[in-house]
Amino acid sequence: MYKCLNCGKEVKIELKTAKKIICPYCGFRIIEKSCPTTGKRVEAV
Ligand SMILES: [Zn+2]
Protein backbone atom coordinates (compact mmCIF):
# COMPACT_ATOMS: atom_id res chain seq x y z
CA MET A 1 0.00 0.00 0.00
CA TYR A 2 1.03 3.51 -0.68
CA LYS A 3 0.00 6.76 0.85
CA CYS A 4 -0.71 10.02 -0.92
CA LEU A 5 1.34 12.84 0.53
CA ASN A 6 -1.33 15.37 -0.32
CA CYS A 7 -4.59 13.95 0.96
CA GLY A 8 -3.12 11.15 3.04
CA LYS A 9 -5.34 8.47 1.59
CA GLU A 10 -4.07 5.00 1.02
CA VAL A 11 -3.54 4.15 -2.60
CA LYS A 12 -3.16 0.72 -3.97
CA ILE A 13 -0.70 0.60 -6.80
CA GLU A 14 0.09 -2.39 -8.93
CA LEU A 15 3.43 -2.85 -10.55
CA LYS A 16 1.80 -2.86 -13.96
CA THR A 17 0.66 0.70 -13.55
CA ALA A 18 3.63 1.86 -11.52
CA LYS A 19 4.80 4.07 -14.36
CA LYS A 20 2.02 6.52 -13.78
CA ILE A 21 1.54 6.84 -10.09
CA ILE A 22 -1.25 9.24 -9.36
CA CYS A 23 -3.54 9.49 -6.40
CA PRO A 24 -7.03 8.55 -7.61
CA TYR A 25 -8.59 10.84 -5.04
CA CYS A 26 -6.84 14.13 -5.60
CA GLY A 27 -4.55 13.53 -8.56
CA PHE A 28 -1.42 14.22 -6.60
CA ARG A 29 1.67 12.61 -8.01
CA ILE A 30 3.80 12.16 -4.95
CA ILE A 31 3.03 8.97 -3.14
CA GLU A 32 5.07 7.35 -0.47
CA LYS A 33 5.27 3.76 0.53
CA SER A 34 3.44 2.97 3.70
CA CYS A 35 4.25 0.01 5.86
CA PRO A 36 1.43 -2.52 5.82
CA THR A 37 0.46 -4.06 9.11
CA THR A 38 -0.32 -7.36 7.47
CA GLY A 39 3.28 -8.18 6.76
CA LYS A 40 4.95 -11.04 8.44
CA ARG A 41 7.16 -10.01 11.22
CA VAL A 42 9.41 -12.36 13.08
CA GLU A 43 11.16 -11.06 16.10
CA ALA A 44 13.20 -12.84 18.68
CA VAL A 45 12.15 -11.80 22.14
ZN1 LIG B 1 -4.31 12.22 -2.79
mmCIF file of the protein (N, C-alpha, C, O) and its ligand, coordinates in Angstrom:
data_MODEL
# 
_entry.id   MODEL 
# 
loop_
_entity.id 
_entity.type 
_entity.pdbx_number_of_molecules 
1 polymer     1 
2 non-polymer 1 
# 
_entity_poly.entity_id                      1 
_entity_poly.type                           'polypeptide(L)' 
_entity_poly.nstd_linkage                   no 
_entity_poly.nstd_monomer                   no 
_entity_poly.pdbx_seq_one_letter_code       MYKCLNCGKEVKIELKTAKKIICPYCGFRIIEKSCPTTGKRVEAV 
_entity_poly.pdbx_seq_one_letter_code_can   MYKCLNCGKEVKIELKTAKKIICPYCGFRIIEKSCPTTGKRVEAV 
_entity_poly.pdbx_strand_id                 A 
# 
loop_
_entity_poly_seq.entity_id 
_entity_poly_seq.num 
_entity_poly_seq.mon_id 
_entity_poly_seq.hetero 
1 1  MET n 
1 2  TYR n 
1 3  LYS n 
1 4  CYS n 
1 5  LEU n 
1 6  ASN n 
1 7  CYS n 
1 8  GLY n 
1 9  LYS n 
1 10 GLU n 
1 11 VAL n 
1 12 LYS n 
1 13 ILE n 
1 14 GLU n 
1 15 LEU n 
1 16 LYS n 
1 17 THR n 
1 18 ALA n 
1 19 LYS n 
1 20 LYS n 
1 21 ILE n 
1 22 ILE n 
1 23 CYS n 
1 24 PRO n 
1 25 TYR n 
1 26 CYS n 
1 27 GLY n 
1 28 PHE n 
1 29 ARG n 
1 30 ILE n 
1 31 ILE n 
1 32 GLU n 
1 33 LYS n 
1 34 SER n 
1 35 CYS n 
1 36 PRO n 
1 37 THR n 
1 38 THR n 
1 39 GLY n 
1 40 LYS n 
1 41 ARG n 
1 42 VAL n 
1 43 GLU n 
1 44 ALA n 
1 45 VAL n 
# 
loop_
_struct_asym.id 
_struct_asym.entity_id 
A 1 
B 2 
# 
loop_
_chem_comp.id 
_chem_comp.type 
_chem_comp.mon_nstd_flag 
ALA 'L-peptide linking' y 
ARG 'L-peptide linking' y 
ASN 'L-peptide linking' y 
CYS 'L-peptide linking' y 
GLU 'L-peptide linking' y 
GLY 'peptide linking'   y 
ILE 'L-peptide linking' y 
LEU 'L-peptide linking' y 
LYS 'L-peptide linking' y 
MET 'L-peptide linking' y 
PHE 'L-peptide linking' y 
PRO 'L-peptide linking' y 
SER 'L-peptide linking' y 
THR 'L-peptide linking' y 
TYR 'L-peptide linking' y 
VAL 'L-peptide linking' y 
ZN  non-polymer         . 
# 
_pdbx_entity_nonpoly.entity_id   2 
_pdbx_entity_nonpoly.name        ? 
_pdbx_entity_nonpoly.comp_id     ZN 
# 
_pdbx_nonpoly_scheme.asym_id         B 
_pdbx_nonpoly_scheme.entity_id       2 
_pdbx_nonpoly_scheme.mon_id          ZN 
_pdbx_nonpoly_scheme.ndb_seq_num     1 
_pdbx_nonpoly_scheme.pdb_seq_num     101 
_pdbx_nonpoly_scheme.auth_seq_num    101 
_pdbx_nonpoly_scheme.pdb_mon_id      ZN 
_pdbx_nonpoly_scheme.auth_mon_id     ZN 
_pdbx_nonpoly_scheme.pdb_strand_id   A 
_pdbx_nonpoly_scheme.pdb_ins_code    . 
# 
loop_
_atom_site.group_PDB 
_atom_site.id 
_atom_site.type_symbol 
_atom_site.label_atom_id 
_atom_site.label_alt_id 
_atom_site.label_comp_id 
_atom_site.label_asym_id 
_atom_site.label_entity_id 
_atom_site.label_seq_id 
_atom_site.pdbx_PDB_ins_code 
_atom_site.Cartn_x 
_atom_site.Cartn_y 
_atom_site.Cartn_z 
_atom_site.occupancy 
_atom_site.B_iso_or_equiv 
_atom_site.pdbx_formal_charge 
_atom_site.auth_seq_id 
_atom_site.auth_comp_id 
_atom_site.auth_asym_id 
_atom_site.auth_atom_id 
_atom_site.pdbx_PDB_model_num 
ATOM   1   N  N  . MET A 1 1  ? 0.829  -1.203  0.000   1.00 0.00 ? 1   MET A N  1 
ATOM   2   C  CA . MET A 1 1  ? 0.000  0.000   0.000   1.00 0.00 ? 1   MET A CA 1 
ATOM   3   C  C  . MET A 1 1  ? 0.863  1.251   0.000   1.00 0.00 ? 1   MET A C  1 
ATOM   4   O  O  . MET A 1 1  ? 1.957  1.295   0.562   1.00 0.00 ? 1   MET A O  1 
ATOM   5   N  N  . TYR A 1 2  ? 0.330  2.238   -0.640  1.00 0.00 ? 2   TYR A N  1 
ATOM   6   C  CA . TYR A 1 2  ? 1.031  3.510   -0.683  1.00 0.00 ? 2   TYR A CA 1 
ATOM   7   C  C  . TYR A 1 2  ? 0.136  4.589   -0.111  1.00 0.00 ? 2   TYR A C  1 
ATOM   8   O  O  . TYR A 1 2  ? -1.076 4.420   0.019   1.00 0.00 ? 2   TYR A O  1 
ATOM   9   N  N  . LYS A 1 3  ? 0.763  5.696   0.226   1.00 0.00 ? 3   LYS A N  1 
ATOM   10  C  CA . LYS A 1 3  ? 0.003  6.762   0.851   1.00 0.00 ? 3   LYS A CA 1 
ATOM   11  C  C  . LYS A 1 3  ? 0.257  8.070   0.121   1.00 0.00 ? 3   LYS A C  1 
ATOM   12  O  O  . LYS A 1 3  ? 1.402  8.456   -0.115  1.00 0.00 ? 3   LYS A O  1 
ATOM   13  N  N  . CYS A 1 4  ? -0.819 8.738   -0.230  1.00 0.00 ? 4   CYS A N  1 
ATOM   14  C  CA . CYS A 1 4  ? -0.706 10.018  -0.916  1.00 0.00 ? 4   CYS A CA 1 
ATOM   15  C  C  . CYS A 1 4  ? -0.209 11.079  0.068   1.00 0.00 ? 4   CYS A C  1 
ATOM   16  O  O  . CYS A 1 4  ? -0.718 11.199  1.182   1.00 0.00 ? 4   CYS A O  1 
ATOM   17  N  N  . LEU A 1 5  ? 0.782  11.834  -0.362  1.00 0.00 ? 5   LEU A N  1 
ATOM   18  C  CA . LEU A 1 5  ? 1.345  12.843  0.531   1.00 0.00 ? 5   LEU A CA 1 
ATOM   19  C  C  . LEU A 1 5  ? 0.476  14.091  0.588   1.00 0.00 ? 5   LEU A C  1 
ATOM   20  O  O  . LEU A 1 5  ? 0.688  14.956  1.438   1.00 0.00 ? 5   LEU A O  1 
ATOM   21  N  N  . ASN A 1 6  ? -0.481 14.189  -0.291  1.00 0.00 ? 6   ASN A N  1 
ATOM   22  C  CA . ASN A 1 6  ? -1.326 15.373  -0.316  1.00 0.00 ? 6   ASN A CA 1 
ATOM   23  C  C  . ASN A 1 6  ? -2.581 15.193  0.538   1.00 0.00 ? 6   ASN A C  1 
ATOM   24  O  O  . ASN A 1 6  ? -2.854 15.984  1.440   1.00 0.00 ? 6   ASN A O  1 
ATOM   25  N  N  . CYS A 1 7  ? -3.333 14.145  0.237   1.00 0.00 ? 7   CYS A N  1 
ATOM   26  C  CA . CYS A 1 7  ? -4.588 13.955  0.961   1.00 0.00 ? 7   CYS A CA 1 
ATOM   27  C  C  . CYS A 1 7  ? -4.463 12.878  2.034   1.00 0.00 ? 7   CYS A C  1 
ATOM   28  O  O  . CYS A 1 7  ? -5.340 12.740  2.887   1.00 0.00 ? 7   CYS A O  1 
ATOM   29  N  N  . GLY A 1 8  ? -3.373 12.116  1.989   1.00 0.00 ? 8   GLY A N  1 
ATOM   30  C  CA . GLY A 1 8  ? -3.124 11.147  3.040   1.00 0.00 ? 8   GLY A CA 1 
ATOM   31  C  C  . GLY A 1 8  ? -3.909 9.855   2.897   1.00 0.00 ? 8   GLY A C  1 
ATOM   32  O  O  . GLY A 1 8  ? -3.904 9.016   3.798   1.00 0.00 ? 8   GLY A O  1 
ATOM   33  N  N  . LYS A 1 9  ? -4.574 9.698   1.781   1.00 0.00 ? 9   LYS A N  1 
ATOM   34  C  CA . LYS A 1 9  ? -5.344 8.473   1.590   1.00 0.00 ? 9   LYS A CA 1 
ATOM   35  C  C  . LYS A 1 9  ? -4.435 7.349   1.113   1.00 0.00 ? 9   LYS A C  1 
ATOM   36  O  O  . LYS A 1 9  ? -3.406 7.574   0.476   1.00 0.00 ? 9   LYS A O  1 
ATOM   37  N  N  . GLU A 1 10 ? -4.847 6.146   1.442   1.00 0.00 ? 10  GLU A N  1 
ATOM   38  C  CA . GLU A 1 10 ? -4.066 5.005   1.016   1.00 0.00 ? 10  GLU A CA 1 
ATOM   39  C  C  . GLU A 1 10 ? -4.406 4.662   -0.424  1.00 0.00 ? 10  GLU A C  1 
ATOM   40  O  O  . GLU A 1 10 ? -5.571 4.610   -0.819  1.00 0.00 ? 10  GLU A O  1 
ATOM   41  N  N  . VAL A 1 11 ? -3.366 4.433   -1.185  1.00 0.00 ? 11  VAL A N  1 
ATOM   42  C  CA . VAL A 1 11 ? -3.542 4.153   -2.602  1.00 0.00 ? 11  VAL A CA 1 
ATOM   43  C  C  . VAL A 1 11 ? -2.916 2.810   -2.919  1.00 0.00 ? 11  VAL A C  1 
ATOM   44  O  O  . VAL A 1 11 ? -1.771 2.533   -2.562  1.00 0.00 ? 11  VAL A O  1 
ATOM   45  N  N  . LYS A 1 12 ? -3.676 2.006   -3.580  1.00 0.00 ? 12  LYS A N  1 
ATOM   46  C  CA . LYS A 1 12 ? -3.159 0.718   -3.974  1.00 0.00 ? 12  LYS A CA 1 
ATOM   47  C  C  . LYS A 1 12 ? -2.608 0.803   -5.388  1.00 0.00 ? 12  LYS A C  1 
ATOM   48  O  O  . LYS A 1 12 ? -3.314 1.150   -6.335  1.00 0.00 ? 12  LYS A O  1 
ATOM   49  N  N  . ILE A 1 13 ? -1.340 0.480   -5.499  1.00 0.00 ? 13  ILE A N  1 
ATOM   50  C  CA . ILE A 1 13 ? -0.696 0.602   -6.803  1.00 0.00 ? 13  ILE A CA 1 
ATOM   51  C  C  . ILE A 1 13 ? -0.117 -0.743  -7.215  1.00 0.00 ? 13  ILE A C  1 
ATOM   52  O  O  . ILE A 1 13 ? 0.617  -1.385  -6.464  1.00 0.00 ? 13  ILE A O  1 
ATOM   53  N  N  . GLU A 1 14 ? -0.463 -1.143  -8.411  1.00 0.00 ? 14  GLU A N  1 
ATOM   54  C  CA . GLU A 1 14 ? 0.087  -2.386  -8.928  1.00 0.00 ? 14  GLU A CA 1 
ATOM   55  C  C  . GLU A 1 14 ? 1.322  -2.078  -9.766  1.00 0.00 ? 14  GLU A C  1 
ATOM   56  O  O  . GLU A 1 14 ? 1.474  -0.989  -10.318 1.00 0.00 ? 14  GLU A O  1 
ATOM   57  N  N  . LEU A 1 15 ? 2.178  -3.055  -9.838  1.00 0.00 ? 15  LEU A N  1 
ATOM   58  C  CA . LEU A 1 15 ? 3.433  -2.853  -10.554 1.00 0.00 ? 15  LEU A CA 1 
ATOM   59  C  C  . LEU A 1 15 ? 3.192  -2.578  -12.031 1.00 0.00 ? 15  LEU A C  1 
ATOM   60  O  O  . LEU A 1 15 ? 4.004  -1.929  -12.689 1.00 0.00 ? 15  LEU A O  1 
ATOM   61  N  N  . LYS A 1 16 ? 2.095  -3.064  -12.540 1.00 0.00 ? 16  LYS A N  1 
ATOM   62  C  CA . LYS A 1 16 ? 1.801  -2.856  -13.957 1.00 0.00 ? 16  LYS A CA 1 
ATOM   63  C  C  . LYS A 1 16 ? 1.576  -1.388  -14.264 1.00 0.00 ? 16  LYS A C  1 
ATOM   64  O  O  . LYS A 1 16 ? 1.935  -0.901  -15.337 1.00 0.00 ? 16  LYS A O  1 
ATOM   65  N  N  . THR A 1 17 ? 0.984  -0.697  -13.321 1.00 0.00 ? 17  THR A N  1 
ATOM   66  C  CA . THR A 1 17 ? 0.657  0.702   -13.548 1.00 0.00 ? 17  THR A CA 1 
ATOM   67  C  C  . THR A 1 17 ? 1.594  1.617   -12.779 1.00 0.00 ? 17  THR A C  1 
ATOM   68  O  O  . THR A 1 17 ? 1.290  2.790   -12.565 1.00 0.00 ? 17  THR A O  1 
ATOM   69  N  N  . ALA A 1 18 ? 2.718  1.086   -12.371 1.00 0.00 ? 18  ALA A N  1 
ATOM   70  C  CA . ALA A 1 18 ? 3.627  1.860   -11.524 1.00 0.00 ? 18  ALA A CA 1 
ATOM   71  C  C  . ALA A 1 18 ? 4.253  3.028   -12.277 1.00 0.00 ? 18  ALA A C  1 
ATOM   72  O  O  . ALA A 1 18 ? 4.796  3.949   -11.666 1.00 0.00 ? 18  ALA A O  1 
ATOM   73  N  N  . LYS A 1 19 ? 4.177  2.987   -13.592 1.00 0.00 ? 19  LYS A N  1 
ATOM   74  C  CA . LYS A 1 19 ? 4.798  4.073   -14.359 1.00 0.00 ? 19  LYS A CA 1 
ATOM   75  C  C  . LYS A 1 19 ? 4.064  5.383   -14.179 1.00 0.00 ? 19  LYS A C  1 
ATOM   76  O  O  . LYS A 1 19 ? 4.671  6.454   -14.181 1.00 0.00 ? 19  LYS A O  1 
ATOM   77  N  N  . LYS A 1 20 ? 2.768  5.294   -14.025 1.00 0.00 ? 20  LYS A N  1 
ATOM   78  C  CA . LYS A 1 20 ? 2.023  6.521   -13.777 1.00 0.00 ? 20  LYS A CA 1 
ATOM   79  C  C  . LYS A 1 20 ? 1.356  6.417   -12.417 1.00 0.00 ? 20  LYS A C  1 
ATOM   80  O  O  . LYS A 1 20 ? 0.238  5.920   -12.278 1.00 0.00 ? 20  LYS A O  1 
ATOM   81  N  N  . ILE A 1 21 ? 2.064  6.890   -11.447 1.00 0.00 ? 21  ILE A N  1 
ATOM   82  C  CA . ILE A 1 21 ? 1.543  6.838   -10.085 1.00 0.00 ? 21  ILE A CA 1 
ATOM   83  C  C  . ILE A 1 21 ? 0.834  8.148   -9.772  1.00 0.00 ? 21  ILE A C  1 
ATOM   84  O  O  . ILE A 1 21 ? 1.456  9.203   -9.639  1.00 0.00 ? 21  ILE A O  1 
ATOM   85  N  N  . ILE A 1 22 ? -0.448 8.050   -9.662  1.00 0.00 ? 22  ILE A N  1 
ATOM   86  C  CA . ILE A 1 22 ? -1.248 9.236   -9.363  1.00 0.00 ? 22  ILE A CA 1 
ATOM   87  C  C  . ILE A 1 22 ? -2.318 8.867   -8.344  1.00 0.00 ? 22  ILE A C  1 
ATOM   88  O  O  . ILE A 1 22 ? -2.964 7.824   -8.450  1.00 0.00 ? 22  ILE A O  1 
ATOM   89  N  N  . CYS A 1 23 ? -2.490 9.715   -7.383  1.00 0.00 ? 23  CYS A N  1 
ATOM   90  C  CA . CYS A 1 23 ? -3.540 9.486   -6.401  1.00 0.00 ? 23  CYS A CA 1 
ATOM   91  C  C  . CYS A 1 23 ? -4.906 9.577   -7.081  1.00 0.00 ? 23  CYS A C  1 
ATOM   92  O  O  . CYS A 1 23 ? -5.218 10.593  -7.702  1.00 0.00 ? 23  CYS A O  1 
ATOM   93  N  N  . PRO A 1 24 ? -5.711 8.540   -6.971  1.00 0.00 ? 24  PRO A N  1 
ATOM   94  C  CA . PRO A 1 24 ? -7.027 8.546   -7.612  1.00 0.00 ? 24  PRO A CA 1 
ATOM   95  C  C  . PRO A 1 24 ? -8.010 9.485   -6.942  1.00 0.00 ? 24  PRO A C  1 
ATOM   96  O  O  . PRO A 1 24 ? -9.082 9.750   -7.485  1.00 0.00 ? 24  PRO A O  1 
ATOM   97  N  N  . TYR A 1 25 ? -7.664 9.984   -5.787  1.00 0.00 ? 25  TYR A N  1 
ATOM   98  C  CA . TYR A 1 25 ? -8.589 10.840  -5.041  1.00 0.00 ? 25  TYR A CA 1 
ATOM   99  C  C  . TYR A 1 25 ? -8.383 12.310  -5.347  1.00 0.00 ? 25  TYR A C  1 
ATOM   100 O  O  . TYR A 1 25 ? -9.340 13.065  -5.520  1.00 0.00 ? 25  TYR A O  1 
ATOM   101 N  N  . CYS A 1 26 ? -7.117 12.706  -5.412  1.00 0.00 ? 26  CYS A N  1 
ATOM   102 C  CA . CYS A 1 26 ? -6.839 14.131  -5.602  1.00 0.00 ? 26  CYS A CA 1 
ATOM   103 C  C  . CYS A 1 26 ? -5.948 14.399  -6.798  1.00 0.00 ? 26  CYS A C  1 
ATOM   104 O  O  . CYS A 1 26 ? -5.773 15.551  -7.195  1.00 0.00 ? 26  CYS A O  1 
ATOM   105 N  N  . GLY A 1 27 ? -5.376 13.340  -7.382  1.00 0.00 ? 27  GLY A N  1 
ATOM   106 C  CA . GLY A 1 27 ? -4.555 13.531  -8.562  1.00 0.00 ? 27  GLY A CA 1 
ATOM   107 C  C  . GLY A 1 27 ? -3.124 13.914  -8.257  1.00 0.00 ? 27  GLY A C  1 
ATOM   108 O  O  . GLY A 1 27 ? -2.352 14.236  -9.159  1.00 0.00 ? 27  GLY A O  1 
ATOM   109 N  N  . PHE A 1 28 ? -2.774 13.878  -6.984  1.00 0.00 ? 28  PHE A N  1 
ATOM   110 C  CA . PHE A 1 28 ? -1.423 14.224  -6.596  1.00 0.00 ? 28  PHE A CA 1 
ATOM   111 C  C  . PHE A 1 28 ? -0.453 13.161  -7.073  1.00 0.00 ? 28  PHE A C  1 
ATOM   112 O  O  . PHE A 1 28 ? -0.805 11.984  -7.138  1.00 0.00 ? 28  PHE A O  1 
ATOM   113 N  N  . ARG A 1 29 ? 0.743  13.554  -7.403  1.00 0.00 ? 29  ARG A N  1 
ATOM   114 C  CA . ARG A 1 29 ? 1.673  12.611  -8.015  1.00 0.00 ? 29  ARG A CA 1 
ATOM   115 C  C  . ARG A 1 29 ? 2.767  12.134  -7.086  1.00 0.00 ? 29  ARG A C  1 
ATOM   116 O  O  . ARG A 1 29 ? 3.613  11.336  -7.486  1.00 0.00 ? 29  ARG A O  1 
ATOM   117 N  N  . ILE A 1 30 ? 2.764  12.598  -5.882  1.00 0.00 ? 30  ILE A N  1 
ATOM   118 C  CA . ILE A 1 30 ? 3.797  12.162  -4.951  1.00 0.00 ? 30  ILE A CA 1 
ATOM   119 C  C  . ILE A 1 30 ? 3.175  11.224  -3.926  1.00 0.00 ? 30  ILE A C  1 
ATOM   120 O  O  . ILE A 1 30 ? 2.351  11.612  -3.098  1.00 0.00 ? 30  ILE A O  1 
ATOM   121 N  N  . ILE A 1 31 ? 3.603  9.986   -4.022  1.00 0.00 ? 31  ILE A N  1 
ATOM   122 C  CA . ILE A 1 31 ? 3.030  8.969   -3.145  1.00 0.00 ? 31  ILE A CA 1 
ATOM   123 C  C  . ILE A 1 31 ? 4.157  8.211   -2.468  1.00 0.00 ? 31  ILE A C  1 
ATOM   124 O  O  . ILE A 1 31 ? 5.118  7.787   -3.110  1.00 0.00 ? 31  ILE A O  1 
ATOM   125 N  N  . GLU A 1 32 ? 4.025  8.051   -1.191  1.00 0.00 ? 32  GLU A N  1 
ATOM   126 C  CA . GLU A 1 32 ? 5.071  7.353   -0.473  1.00 0.00 ? 32  GLU A CA 1 
ATOM   127 C  C  . GLU A 1 32 ? 4.613  5.964   -0.067  1.00 0.00 ? 32  GLU A C  1 
ATOM   128 O  O  . GLU A 1 32 ? 3.421  5.684   0.053   1.00 0.00 ? 32  GLU A O  1 
ATOM   129 N  N  . LYS A 1 33 ? 5.584  5.118   0.135   1.00 0.00 ? 33  LYS A N  1 
ATOM   130 C  CA . LYS A 1 33 ? 5.272  3.764   0.525   1.00 0.00 ? 33  LYS A CA 1 
ATOM   131 C  C  . LYS A 1 33 ? 4.933  3.736   2.007   1.00 0.00 ? 33  LYS A C  1 
ATOM   132 O  O  . LYS A 1 33 ? 5.657  4.273   2.845   1.00 0.00 ? 33  LYS A O  1 
ATOM   133 N  N  . SER A 1 34 ? 3.817  3.097   2.300   1.00 0.00 ? 34  SER A N  1 
ATOM   134 C  CA . SER A 1 34 ? 3.443  2.966   3.699   1.00 0.00 ? 34  SER A CA 1 
ATOM   135 C  C  . SER A 1 34 ? 3.619  1.526   4.136   1.00 0.00 ? 34  SER A C  1 
ATOM   136 O  O  . SER A 1 34 ? 3.404  0.598   3.357   1.00 0.00 ? 34  SER A O  1 
ATOM   137 N  N  . CYS A 1 35 ? 4.004  1.350   5.361   1.00 0.00 ? 35  CYS A N  1 
ATOM   138 C  CA . CYS A 1 35 ? 4.247  0.008   5.858   1.00 0.00 ? 35  CYS A CA 1 
ATOM   139 C  C  . CYS A 1 35 ? 2.926  -0.680  6.180   1.00 0.00 ? 35  CYS A C  1 
ATOM   140 O  O  . CYS A 1 35 ? 2.167  -0.203  7.023   1.00 0.00 ? 35  CYS A O  1 
ATOM   141 N  N  . PRO A 1 36 ? 2.655  -1.770  5.531   1.00 0.00 ? 36  PRO A N  1 
ATOM   142 C  CA . PRO A 1 36 ? 1.431  -2.521  5.818   1.00 0.00 ? 36  PRO A CA 1 
ATOM   143 C  C  . PRO A 1 36 ? 1.552  -3.262  7.138   1.00 0.00 ? 36  PRO A C  1 
ATOM   144 O  O  . PRO A 1 36 ? 2.633  -3.707  7.525   1.00 0.00 ? 36  PRO A O  1 
ATOM   145 N  N  . THR A 1 37 ? 0.439  -3.384  7.811   1.00 0.00 ? 37  THR A N  1 
ATOM   146 C  CA . THR A 1 37 ? 0.458  -4.059  9.105   1.00 0.00 ? 37  THR A CA 1 
ATOM   147 C  C  . THR A 1 37 ? 0.216  -5.548  8.947   1.00 0.00 ? 37  THR A C  1 
ATOM   148 O  O  . THR A 1 37 ? 0.231  -6.307  9.916   1.00 0.00 ? 37  THR A O  1 
ATOM   149 N  N  . THR A 1 38 ? -0.010 -5.950  7.700   1.00 0.00 ? 38  THR A N  1 
ATOM   150 C  CA . THR A 1 38 ? -0.318 -7.358  7.470   1.00 0.00 ? 38  THR A CA 1 
ATOM   151 C  C  . THR A 1 38 ? 0.919  -8.168  7.156   1.00 0.00 ? 38  THR A C  1 
ATOM   152 O  O  . THR A 1 38 ? 0.847  -9.381  6.960   1.00 0.00 ? 38  THR A O  1 
ATOM   153 N  N  . GLY A 1 39 ? 2.061  -7.489  7.110   1.00 0.00 ? 39  GLY A N  1 
ATOM   154 C  CA . GLY A 1 39 ? 3.279  -8.183  6.759   1.00 0.00 ? 39  GLY A CA 1 
ATOM   155 C  C  . GLY A 1 39 ? 3.744  -9.113  7.864   1.00 0.00 ? 39  GLY A C  1 
ATOM   156 O  O  . GLY A 1 39 ? 3.478  -8.900  9.047   1.00 0.00 ? 39  GLY A O  1 
ATOM   157 N  N  . LYS A 1 40 ? 4.426  -10.117 7.450   1.00 0.00 ? 40  LYS A N  1 
ATOM   158 C  CA . LYS A 1 40 ? 4.949  -11.039 8.436   1.00 0.00 ? 40  LYS A CA 1 
ATOM   159 C  C  . LYS A 1 40 ? 6.105  -10.393 9.187   1.00 0.00 ? 40  LYS A C  1 
ATOM   160 O  O  . LYS A 1 40 ? 6.991  -9.775  8.597   1.00 0.00 ? 40  LYS A O  1 
ATOM   161 N  N  . ARG A 1 41 ? 6.072  -10.547 10.436  1.00 0.00 ? 41  ARG A N  1 
ATOM   162 C  CA . ARG A 1 41 ? 7.164  -10.005 11.224  1.00 0.00 ? 41  ARG A CA 1 
ATOM   163 C  C  . ARG A 1 41 ? 7.625  -11.061 12.239  1.00 0.00 ? 41  ARG A C  1 
ATOM   164 O  O  . ARG A 1 41 ? 6.846  -11.558 13.053  1.00 0.00 ? 41  ARG A O  1 
ATOM   165 N  N  . VAL A 1 42 ? 8.875  -11.369 12.158  1.00 0.00 ? 42  VAL A N  1 
ATOM   166 C  CA . VAL A 1 42 ? 9.413  -12.356 13.075  1.00 0.00 ? 42  VAL A CA 1 
ATOM   167 C  C  . VAL A 1 42 ? 10.471 -11.695 13.938  1.00 0.00 ? 42  VAL A C  1 
ATOM   168 O  O  . VAL A 1 42 ? 11.499 -11.227 13.449  1.00 0.00 ? 42  VAL A O  1 
ATOM   169 N  N  . GLU A 1 43 ? 10.200 -11.668 15.209  1.00 0.00 ? 43  GLU A N  1 
ATOM   170 C  CA . GLU A 1 43 ? 11.164 -11.056 16.101  1.00 0.00 ? 43  GLU A CA 1 
ATOM   171 C  C  . GLU A 1 43 ? 11.519 -12.004 17.229  1.00 0.00 ? 43  GLU A C  1 
ATOM   172 O  O  . GLU A 1 43 ? 10.665 -12.694 17.785  1.00 0.00 ? 43  GLU A O  1 
ATOM   173 N  N  . ALA A 1 44 ? 12.774 -12.018 17.542  1.00 0.00 ? 44  ALA A N  1 
ATOM   174 C  CA . ALA A 1 44 ? 13.201 -12.845 18.676  1.00 0.00 ? 44  ALA A CA 1 
ATOM   175 C  C  . ALA A 1 44 ? 13.084 -12.030 19.948  1.00 0.00 ? 44  ALA A C  1 
ATOM   176 O  O  . ALA A 1 44 ? 13.663 -10.949 20.061  1.00 0.00 ? 44  ALA A O  1 
ATOM   177 N  N  . VAL A 1 45 ? 12.356 -12.538 20.874  1.00 0.00 ? 45  VAL A N  1 
ATOM   178 C  CA . VAL A 1 45 ? 12.145 -11.803 22.135  1.00 0.00 ? 45  VAL A CA 1 
ATOM   179 C  C  . VAL A 1 45 ? 13.052 -12.359 23.218  1.00 0.00 ? 45  VAL A C  1 
ATOM   180 O  O  . VAL A 1 45 ? 13.027 -11.878 24.351  1.00 0.00 ? 45  VAL A O  1 
HETATM 181 ZN ZN . ZN  B 2 .  ? -4.306 12.221  -2.791  1.00 0.00 2 101 ZN  A ZN 1 
# 
